[in-house]
């Protein structure tokens, strides 16, 4: 997701103003600096059972709830392209205009996914995906026991929010009606390829798509992967993907599981290089130089610079340095210990947002070379957050 995510070398952006003597007048330059400091640097959207809460974030990472929140939407929000919020219902896609302050307006467009090819596979399921331009929206359909398939439909989103169906990619391997989820979650930095993870009853594997001439995603039949080197002392060891996110320089961050080891819940963080021409991915990492996660991974987000990655876990939050082709390195210990983190996102001002459905809290952190600190005012109470994409951050 355009971050979708989507997603600078982080120097601490928080401006600390020291106390000083009062002056009867303020210069125009000082006033301009104050206005720039207080101006919103990002809009933060949280899906709740009552609608979408919208916050304005300032340069210090403090949030202000936008008047009118929660805003009504049908289904669940799953993408924002700057001009419109896109929500996904059981069968329909909806577009809502976004005002300059981030507020969400009345529905501008709706389209029925069941009117197009791929609908035979079922209703919408799993997370959807916007490309970096915000023009192309892909949504997965599955769940029909009769046809035993899954499909990925792609739509073009016009400036007025109207949807145009472009095409579909159908898979029929006989497991989609039960355990399978269409999990395409990230575009390559050149927007030519998309990746995700497919889950069956026995294993996980990479999903790989390429952009066709019309802009729709089709299965990448020539996709190849070179995975990290597993521990040679473990019989039948092999790495399986769990979560994926691309940076802005043709790399892929992947949280992986090595089943059949001494502990099936061993998760490590790998880096891959994406071939910009073929979409193939390859890793030079090994079991010995990849960091190990403390807990089960729930969510993954890459910073806009590609230098940081955050993983929301079943009992905490972890920030990592992402080093391109080189192995990922941990940045300190676990944050928010014993708190499950379902969603993580970044803005362009070194702020990391972490949402816990169980705790009904939204946490904000300042991340930089000098360390990681929780922003003033954090955490924020959110009433019953939920969704495949329960948190979206749109930088200004």
Residue pairs with C-beta under 8 A, 6 or more apart in sequence:
1 7
1 79
1 80
1 129
1 130
1 186
1 389
1 392
2 81
2 82
2 130
2 131
2 132
2 133
2 134
3 301
3 302
3 304
3 345
3 346
3 393
4 79
4 129
4 130
4 132
4 186
4 187
4 392
5 185
5 186
5 245
5 301
5 302
5 345
6 130
6 132
6 186
6 187
6 302
7 245
7 301
7 302
7 303
7 304
7 345
7 346
8 303
8 304
8 305
8 307
8 348
8 350
9 305
9 307
10 303
10 305
10 307
10 308
10 350
10 367
10 368
10 369
11 350
11 368
11 369
12 350
12 366
12 368
12 369
12 370
13 59
13 349
13 350
13 366
13 368
14 59
14 60
14 61
14 366
14 375
15 37
15 59
15 60
26 34
36 59
37 58
37 59
37 60
38 58
38 59
39 58
39 59
39 396
40 56
40 57
40 58
40 64
40 101
40 102
40 396
41 57
41 58
41 59
41 347
41 348
41 349
41 351
41 395
41 396
42 56
42 57
42 347
42 348
42 349
42 351
42 393
42 394
42 395
42 396
43 54
43 55
43 56
43 57
43 66
43 98
43 101
43 102
43 393
43 394
43 396
44 54
44 55
44 56
44 57
44 63
44 345
44 347
44 353
44 362
44 391
44 392
44 393
44 394
45 52
45 53
45 54
45 55
45 77
45 80
45 85
45 102
45 391
45 392
45 393
45 394
46 52
46 53
46 54
46 55
46 355
46 362
46 382
46 385
46 390
46 391
47 73
47 76
47 77
47 385
47 386
47 387
47 389
47 390
47 391
48 70
48 382
48 383
48 384
48 385
48 386
49 383
49 384
49 386
50 70
50 383
50 384
51 69
51 70
51 71
51 72
51 73
52 69
52 70
52 71
52 73
52 77
52 85
52 104
53 65
53 69
53 70
53 382
53 383
54 65
54 66
54 68
54 69
54 71
54 102
54 103
54 104
55 63
55 64
55 65
55 66
55 69
55 102
55 362
55 380
56 63
56 64
56 66
56 101
56 102
57 63
57 347
57 349
57 351
57 364
57 393
58 64
59 349
60 366
60 375
60 376
61 349
61 351
61 364
61 365
61 366
61 375
61 376
61 377
61 378
62 364
62 375
62 376
62 377
63 362
63 364
63 377
63 378
63 380
66 101
66 102
66 103
67 103
68 103
68 104
70 383
71 96
71 103
71 104
72 104
73 85
73 87
73 94
73 96
73 104
74 87
74 89
74 92
74 94
74 107
75 87
75 88
75 89
75 90
75 92
75 94
76 87
76 88
76 386
76 387
76 388
76 389
76 390
77 85
77 86
77 87
77 387
77 389
77 392
78 86
78 87
78 88
78 127
78 128
78 139
78 387
78 388
78 389
79 85
79 86
79 128
79 129
79 130
79 137
79 389
79 392
80 86
80 98
80 130
80 392
80 394
81 130
81 133
81 134
81 135
81 157
82 98
82 134
82 394
83 97
83 98
83 134
83 159
83 161
84 95
84 96
84 97
84 98
84 108
84 157
84 161
85 95
85 96
85 98
85 104
86 93
86 94
86 95
86 96
86 128
86 130
86 137
86 157
87 93
87 94
87 96
88 94
88 124
88 128
88 139
89 124
90 123
90 124
91 112
91 113
91 114
91 123
91 124
92 110
92 111
92 112
92 113
93 110
93 111
93 113
93 137
93 139
93 155
93 163
94 107
94 109
94 110
95 107
95 108
95 109
95 110
95 157
95 161
95 162
95 163
96 104
96 105
96 106
96 107
96 108
96 161
97 104
97 105
97 106
97 108
97 161
98 104
98 105
99 105
102 394
108 160
108 161
108 162
109 160
109 161
109 162
109 163
111 155
111 163
111 165
113 119
113 124
113 139
113 141
113 153
115 165
116 153
116 165
116 168
117 151
117 153
117 167
117 168
117 170
118 141
118 151
118 152
118 153
118 168
118 169
118 170
119 141
119 151
120 144
120 147
120 149
120 151
121 141
121 142
121 143
121 144
121 147
121 149
121 150
121 151
121 170
121 176
122 141
122 142
122 143
122 144
122 147
122 150
122 177
123 141
123 142
123 143
124 139
124 140
124 141
125 140
125 141
125 142
125 143
125 150
125 181
125 182
126 140
126 142
126 181
126 182
126 183
126 388
127 140
127 183
127 184
127 185
127 388
127 389
128 137
128 138
128 139
128 140
128 388
128 389
129 137
129 138
129 184
129 185
129 186
129 187
129 194
129 196
130 136
130 137
130 138
131 187
131 191
131 194
132 187
132 189
132 191
133 191
134 157
135 156
135 157
135 215
136 154
136 155
136 156
136 157
136 166
136 211
136 215
136 216
136 217
137 154
137 155
137 156
137 157
137 163
138 152
138 153
138 154
138 155
138 184
138 194
138 209
138 216
138 217
139 152
139 153
139 155
140 150
140 151
140 152
140 153
140 181
140 182
140 183
140 184
141 150
141 151
141 152
141 153
141 182
142 149
142 150
142 151
142 176
142 177
142 180
142 181
142 182
143 176
143 177
144 177
145 177
147 172
148 172
148 174
148 175
148 176
148 177
149 170
149 171
149 172
149 176
150 170
150 171
150 176
150 180
150 182
151 168
151 169
151 170
151 171
151 182
152 168
152 169
152 182
152 184
152 209
152 217
153 165
153 167
153 168
154 165
154 166
154 167
154 168
154 215
154 216
154 217
155 163
155 164
155 165
155 166
156 163
156 164
156 166
156 215
157 163
158 164
166 214
166 215
166 216
167 212
167 214
167 216
167 217
167 218
168 216
169 209
169 216
169 217
169 218
169 219
171 219
175 200
175 201
178 201
179 199
179 200
179 201
180 198
180 199
180 200
181 198
181 199
182 196
182 198
182 207
183 196
183 197
183 198
183 199
183 207
184 194
184 195
184 196
184 207
184 209
184 217
185 195
185 196
185 197
185 243
185 244
185 245
186 194
186 195
186 196
186 244
186 245
186 246
186 252
187 193
187 194
187 246
188 194
188 195
188 246
188 250
188 252
188 274
188 276
188 279
189 246
189 247
189 248
189 249
189 250
189 274
190 250
190 276
191 211
192 210
192 211
192 276
192 279
193 208
193 209
193 210
193 211
193 220
193 274
193 279
194 208
194 209
194 210
194 211
194 217
195 206
195 207
195 208
195 209
195 244
195 246
195 252
195 281
196 206
196 207
196 244
197 204
197 205
197 206
197 207
197 241
197 242
197 243
197 244
198 204
198 205
198 206
198 207
203 240
203 259
204 240
204 241
204 242
204 257
205 240
205 241
206 223
206 225
206 241
206 244
206 281
208 219
208 220
208 223
208 279
209 217
209 218
209 219
209 220
210 217
210 218
210 219
210 220
210 279
211 217
211 218
212 218
220 279
222 278
222 279
222 280
223 279
223 280
224 278
224 280
224 281
225 272
225 280
225 281
225 282
226 281
226 282
226 283
227 238
227 239
227 256
227 270
227 283
228 239
228 256
228 268
228 270
228 283
228 285
228 286
228 287
228 290
229 285
229 286
229 287
230 237
230 238
230 239
230 258
230 287
231 237
231 258
231 261
231 287
231 288
234 258
234 260
234 261
234 262
235 260
236 260
237 258
237 260
237 261
237 287
238 258
238 259
238 260
239 256
239 257
239 258
239 268
239 270
240 256
240 257
240 258
240 259
241 254
241 255
241 256
242 254
242 255
242 256
242 257
242 267
242 297
243 254
243 255
243 297
243 299
243 300
243 311
244 252
244 253
244 254
244 255
244 300
245 252
245 253
245 300
245 301
245 302
245 309
246 252
246 253
246 274
246 302
247 253
247 302
247 306
247 322
247 324
248 304
248 305
248 306
249 306
249 324
250 273
250 274
250 275
250 276
251 271
251 272
251 273
251 274
251 306
251 322
251 324
251 325
252 271
252 272
252 273
252 274
252 281
253 269
253 270
253 271
253 272
253 300
253 302
253 309
253 322
253 328
254 269
254 270
254 271
254 272
254 283
255 267
255 268
255 269
255 270
255 293
255 297
255 300
255 311
256 267
256 268
256 269
256 270
256 290
257 264
257 265
257 266
257 267
258 266
258 268
258 287
265 296
266 292
267 292
267 293
267 296
267 297
268 287
268 290
268 291
268 292
268 293
269 290
269 291
269 292
269 293
269 309
269 311
269 320
269 328
270 283
270 285
270 290
270 328
271 283
271 285
271 322
271 323
271 324
271 325
271 326
271 327
271 328
272 281
272 282
272 283
273 281
273 282
273 283
273 324
273 325
274 280
274 281
275 281
275 282
284 325
285 327
289 327
290 327
290 328
291 320
291 327
291 328
291 329
291 330
293 311
293 313
293 318
294 313
294 315
294 316
294 318
294 334
295 313
295 314
295 315
295 316
295 334
296 313
296 314
297 311
297 312
297 313
297 314
298 312
298 313
298 314
298 340
298 341
298 342
299 311
299 312
299 341
299 342
299 343
299 344
300 309
300 310
300 311
300 312
300 344
301 309
301 310
301 344
301 345
301 346
302 308
302 309
302 322
302 346
303 309
303 310
303 322
303 346
303 350
303 352
303 367
304 346
304 347
304 348
304 395
306 322
306 324
307 321
307 322
308 319
308 320
308 321
308 322
308 331
308 346
308 352
308 367
309 319
309 320
309 321
309 322
309 328
310 317
310 318
310 319
310 320
310 344
310 346
310 352
310 354
311 317
311 318
311 320
311 344
312 340
312 341
312 342
312 343
312 344
312 354
313 334
313 340
313 341
314 340
315 334
315 337
315 338
315 339
315 340
316 334
316 335
316 336
316 337
316 338
316 339
316 341
317 334
317 335
317 336
317 339
317 341
317 344
317 354
317 363
318 330
318 333
318 334
318 335
319 331
319 332
319 335
319 352
319 365
319 367
319 372
320 328
320 329
320 330
320 331
321 328
321 329
321 330
321 331
322 328
323 329
331 372
332 371
332 372
335 354
335 365
335 372
336 354
336 356
336 363
339 356
339 358
339 359
339 361
340 356
340 357
340 358
340 359
341 354
341 355
341 356
342 355
342 356
342 357
342 358
342 385
342 390
343 353
343 354
343 355
343 389
343 390
343 391
344 352
344 353
344 354
344 355
344 391
345 352
345 353
345 391
345 392
345 393
346 352
346 353
346 393
347 353
347 393
347 395
348 395
349 395
350 366
350 367
350 368
351 364
351 365
351 366
351 367
351 375
352 364
352 365
352 367
352 372
353 362
353 363
353 364
353 391
353 393
354 362
354 363
354 364
354 365
355 361
355 362
355 363
355 382
355 385
355 390
355 391
356 362
356 363
357 385
357 386
357 390
359 379
360 381
360 382
360 383
360 384
360 385
361 379
361 380
361 381
361 382
362 378
362 379
362 380
362 382
362 385
362 391
363 374
363 378
363 379
363 380
364 374
364 375
364 377
364 378
364 379
364 380
365 372
365 373
365 374
365 375
365 378
366 372
366 373
366 374
366 375
385 391
